[in-house]
């Protein structure tokens, strides 16, 4: 279901005055306004409203937090806005619709279905008009300015995100909704099962390699092997360790 294309009258969450949904400032109290979608019916509402005027459902509190040090969008180089959605805080680029999330915040979103619903409602259901095209490029972390690593979320999702191990994750306009959809569709469970199967396969290979080495030692009368065999085994064990810890 998509949001209505035409502007409609809504109530300012600060003063209650009637304001058209395409306005960015209340005509009466001059407060800044932003439209979002109701998590239940996707009807338009202003950021900060406590109830949806369309379906009447109480919504998770969303508010803009005034803070000076929020960093800049790694794509647009414009200041990010700090948004509080329920129990988490994320930073948004008003131009391209991208989001910055701290690592702990992202873990909270992934683990909490109500928080996922609130974030989806805030982000909305339509593509952002100024979203950056999907191109392969490395972008800087908003907090430390170091170039971030690109990573396939959960290794199987096909959603490539930009990660700073120390500070957080950057999501282009459509990536966070895609990740939430992936999680809700059982993607994480499938990814864990695939990883377990891969680990078991590697353990099986390691056991076979150990048996092969024992047989070789017996046939050689307990002597040492040549460097080729040892190096091969060492490389294999290293690959198993990398699988466990990377």
C-alpha positions as CSV (number, residue, x, y, z in Angstrom):
1,X,0.0,0.0,0.0
2,X,1.4,3.4,-0.9
3,X,0.9,6.7,0.7
4,X,-1.6,9.2,-0.8
5,X,0.1,11.2,-3.6
6,X,-1.9,14.4,-2.9
7,X,-1.4,16.7,0.1
8,X,-4.0,16.4,2.9
9,X,-4.8,18.3,6.1
10,X,-3.0,17.0,9.2
11,X,-2.6,18.4,12.7
12,X,0.6,19.9,14.0
13,X,1.9,17.6,16.8
14,X,3.1,20.6,18.7
15,X,0.1,23.1,18.6
16,X,-2.7,21.0,17.0
17,X,-3.2,23.5,14.2
18,X,-4.4,22.3,10.8
19,X,-1.5,22.1,8.3
20,X,-1.2,20.6,4.9
21,X,0.9,17.5,4.7
22,X,3.3,19.0,2.1
23,X,4.4,21.9,4.5
24,X,7.7,21.7,6.3
25,X,6.8,24.3,8.9
26,X,3.7,24.9,11.0
27,X,2.0,28.2,10.0
28,X,0.9,28.8,13.6
29,X,3.7,27.7,16.0
30,X,6.5,27.8,13.4
31,X,7.8,24.3,14.5
32,X,9.6,22.1,11.9
33,X,7.4,19.4,10.3
34,X,8.1,16.1,8.6
35,X,5.6,13.6,7.2
36,X,6.0,9.9,7.9
37,X,3.8,6.9,7.4
38,X,1.7,5.1,10.0
39,X,3.3,1.7,10.7
40,X,-0.2,0.1,10.6
41,X,-2.0,1.7,7.6
42,X,0.8,3.8,6.0
43,X,-1.5,6.9,6.2
44,X,0.3,10.2,6.3
45,X,1.0,11.8,9.7
46,X,3.4,14.3,11.0
47,X,6.6,13.2,12.9
48,X,5.8,13.4,16.6
49,X,2.1,12.6,16.4
50,X,0.9,10.2,19.1
51,X,-2.0,8.7,17.1
52,X,-2.8,8.1,13.4
53,X,-5.8,10.1,12.3
54,X,-6.6,7.5,9.7
55,X,-6.7,4.3,11.7
56,X,-6.6,5.7,15.3
57,X,-3.7,3.5,16.4
58,X,-1.2,4.8,18.9
59,X,2.2,5.1,17.3
60,X,5.7,4.9,18.6
61,X,7.0,8.3,19.6
62,X,9.3,9.9,17.0
63,X,11.0,13.2,17.5
64,X,13.9,15.3,16.2
65,X,16.7,15.7,18.7
66,X,18.6,19.0,18.6
67,X,22.3,18.1,18.7
68,X,25.2,19.9,17.2
69,X,27.7,17.1,16.6
70,X,25.8,14.7,14.3
71,X,28.4,14.3,11.5
72,X,27.8,14.6,7.8
73,X,26.1,12.4,5.2
74,X,28.9,10.3,3.6
75,X,27.1,10.7,0.2
76,X,25.8,14.3,0.2
77,X,28.3,15.8,2.7
78,X,25.3,17.6,4.4
79,X,24.7,17.6,8.2
80,X,22.8,14.6,9.5
81,X,19.6,15.1,11.6
82,X,19.3,13.1,14.8
83,X,16.0,11.3,15.0
84,X,14.6,9.5,18.0
85,X,12.3,6.6,17.0
86,X,10.9,4.8,20.1
87,X,13.9,3.6,22.1
88,X,16.6,4.2,19.4
89,X,18.3,7.1,17.8
90,X,19.3,7.2,14.2
91,X,20.7,9.9,12.0
92,X,19.1,10.8,8.8
93,X,20.2,12.7,5.7
94,X,17.2,14.9,4.7
95,X,18.4,15.0,1.1
96,X,19.1,11.4,0.0
97,X,17.2,9.6,2.7
98,X,20.2,7.6,4.0
99,X,20.6,6.6,7.6
100,X,23.4,6.3,10.1
101,X,23.0,3.8,13.0
102,X,25.4,3.0,15.9
103,X,26.2,-0.7,16.2
104,X,24.2,-1.2,19.4
105,X,21.2,0.7,17.9
106,X,21.2,-1.6,14.9
107,X,21.3,-4.7,17.1
108,X,18.3,-3.3,19.0
109,X,16.4,-2.8,15.7
110,X,17.2,-6.3,14.5
111,X,16.1,-8.0,17.7
112,X,12.9,-6.0,18.4
113,X,9.9,-6.4,16.1
114,X,8.1,-3.4,17.5
115,X,11.1,-1.2,16.9
116,X,11.3,-2.6,13.3
117,X,7.7,-1.6,12.8
118,X,8.4,1.9,14.1
119,X,11.5,2.4,12.0
120,X,9.6,1.2,8.8
121,X,6.8,3.6,9.6
122,X,9.2,6.5,10.0
123,X,11.1,5.7,6.8
124,X,8.0,5.1,4.7
125,X,7.1,2.9,1.8
126,X,8.2,5.0,-1.3
127,X,11.6,5.4,-2.9
128,X,13.3,8.7,-1.9
129,X,13.4,11.1,-4.8
130,X,17.1,12.1,-4.2
131,X,18.4,8.6,-3.3
132,X,21.9,7.9,-4.7
133,X,22.1,5.3,-7.4
134,X,23.6,1.9,-6.5
135,X,27.3,2.3,-7.4
136,X,30.3,0.5,-5.9
137,X,32.2,3.2,-3.9
138,X,33.8,3.4,-0.4
139,X,32.4,6.2,1.8
140,X,33.7,7.7,5.0
141,X,32.3,7.1,8.5
142,X,30.4,10.2,9.7
143,X,32.2,9.9,13.1
144,X,35.8,9.2,12.3
145,X,36.0,10.0,8.5
146,X,37.8,6.7,7.8
147,X,36.6,4.8,4.7
148,X,34.2,2.1,5.7
149,X,34.1,-1.6,4.7
150,X,31.4,-2.8,2.4
151,X,29.7,-6.0,3.6
152,X,27.0,-8.3,2.5
153,X,24.6,-8.3,5.4
154,X,24.3,-11.8,7.0
155,X,26.5,-13.0,4.1
156,X,23.5,-14.2,2.2
157,X,21.1,-11.2,1.9
158,X,22.5,-9.5,-1.1
159,X,22.2,-6.2,0.7
160,X,25.5,-4.4,0.7
161,X,26.0,-2.1,3.6
162,X,28.9,0.2,4.7
163,X,30.3,-0.6,8.1
164,X,32.7,1.1,10.5
165,X,33.6,-1.6,13.1
166,X,34.1,1.0,15.8
167,X,31.2,3.4,15.2
168,X,28.3,2.0,13.2
169,X,26.6,1.3,9.8
170,X,25.5,3.5,6.9
171,X,22.3,2.6,5.1
172,X,21.4,4.1,1.7
173,X,17.8,5.1,1.4
174,X,16.3,1.7,0.7
175,X,18.7,-0.6,2.5
176,X,17.4,-0.5,6.1
177,X,13.8,-1.4,5.0
178,X,15.2,-4.2,2.9
179,X,17.2,-5.6,5.9
180,X,14.1,-5.5,8.2
181,X,12.1,-7.3,5.5
182,X,14.9,-9.9,5.2
183,X,14.8,-10.4,9.0
184,X,11.0,-10.7,9.1
185,X,11.1,-13.2,6.2
186,X,13.3,-15.6,8.2
187,X,16.5,-14.5,6.4
188,X,18.6,-14.5,9.6
189,X,17.5,-18.1,10.5
190,X,18.3,-19.3,7.0
191,X,21.7,-17.6,7.2
192,X,22.5,-19.2,10.5
193,X,21.5,-22.6,9.3
194,X,23.7,-22.1,6.2
195,X,26.6,-21.0,8.4
196,X,26.2,-24.1,10.6
197,X,26.2,-26.4,7.6
198,X,29.3,-24.7,6.3
199,X,31.1,-25.0,9.6
200,X,30.2,-28.7,9.9
201,X,31.5,-29.2,6.4
202,X,34.8,-27.6,7.3
203,X,35.0,-29.7,10.5
204,X,34.4,-32.8,8.4
205,X,37.2,-31.8,6.1
206,X,39.5,-31.2,9.0
207,X,38.8,-34.6,10.5
208,X,39.5,-36.2,7.1
209,X,42.7,-34.3,6.8
210,X,43.7,-35.4,10.3
211,X,43.0,-39.1,9.4
212,X,45.0,-38.8,6.2
213,X,48.0,-37.4,8.1
214,X,47.8,-40.2,10.7
215,X,47.8,-42.8,7.8
216,X,50.8,-41.1,6.2
217,X,52.7,-41.1,9.4
218,X,52.0,-44.8,10.0
219,X,53.1,-45.6,6.4
220,X,56.3,-43.6,6.8
221,X,57.2,-45.2,10.1
222,X,56.5,-42.2,12.2
223,X,59.0,-39.9,10.4
224,X,58.5,-36.2,9.6
225,X,56.6,-35.1,6.4
226,X,58.0,-32.9,3.8
227,X,57.3,-29.2,3.9
228,X,54.7,-29.4,1.1
229,X,52.3,-31.5,3.2
230,X,52.9,-29.4,6.3
231,X,52.3,-26.1,4.5
232,X,49.2,-27.4,2.9
233,X,47.8,-28.6,6.2
234,X,48.7,-25.3,7.9
235,X,46.9,-23.3,5.2
236,X,43.8,-25.5,5.5
237,X,43.7,-25.0,9.3
238,X,44.1,-21.3,8.9
239,X,41.1,-21.2,6.6
240,X,39.0,-23.0,9.2
241,X,40.1,-20.5,11.9
242,X,39.3,-17.6,9.5
243,X,35.8,-19.0,9.0
244,X,35.2,-19.1,12.8
245,X,36.4,-15.7,13.7
246,X,35.7,-13.5,10.6
